[in-house]
Amino acid sequence: MRTFALCLVLMNLFLLAYGHGFFGVAPSELGRNPSPKPFFNHANIHIGTTQP
C-alpha cells in the first residue's frame, strides 16, 4: 500500500513539473506566437500636430 501511495505522489510531481514546462514548452503555451508588433504603434503618433 505504501508503494502505491509513493507511486501516486511521484506521478503527481511529474505531472506538476510537466504542466509548468520543466521538460520543454508548457502545454498551455503550445501554439502561442508572440505578437510581431507592439500594442501601440508609435509611428502613427505625431506630437505637436493638430488634426484638421
C-alpha positions in Angstrom: 0.0 0.0 0.0 2.9 2.4 0.7 4.4 1.6 -2.6 1.1 2.6 -4.4 0.9 5.8 -2.4 4.5 6.6 -3.3 3.8 6.0 -7.0 0.8 8.4 -6.8 2.9 11.1 -5.2 5.7 10.6 -7.8 3.1 10.7 -10.7 1.6 13.9 -9.2 5.1 15.5 -9.0 5.8 14.5 -12.6 2.6 15.9 -13.9 3.1 19.1 -12.0 6.6 19.5 -13.5 5.3 18.7 -17.0 2.5 21.3 -16.7 4.9 24.0 -15.6 7.2 23.4 -18.5 10.2 21.8 -16.8 10.6 19.4 -19.7 10.2 21.9 -22.5 7.3 24.2 -23.5 4.4 24.0 -21.2 1.2 22.6 -22.7 -0.6 25.8 -22.0 1.9 27.7 -24.1 1.8 25.5 -27.2 0.7 27.2 -30.4 1.2 30.7 -29.0 3.3 33.1 -31.0 4.5 36.4 -29.7 2.9 39.5 -31.3 5.2 40.8 -34.0 4.0 44.4 -33.3 3.9 46.2 -30.0 0.4 47.1 -28.7 0.9 50.8 -29.5 2.0 51.8 -33.0 4.2 54.7 -32.2 4.8 55.5 -35.9 1.2 56.9 -36.0 1.6 59.3 -33.1 2.6 62.8 -34.1 3.3 65.0 -31.1 2.6 68.7 -31.6 0.4 68.5 -34.7 -3.3 69.0 -34.8 -5.9 67.1 -36.7 -7.9 69.0 -39.4 
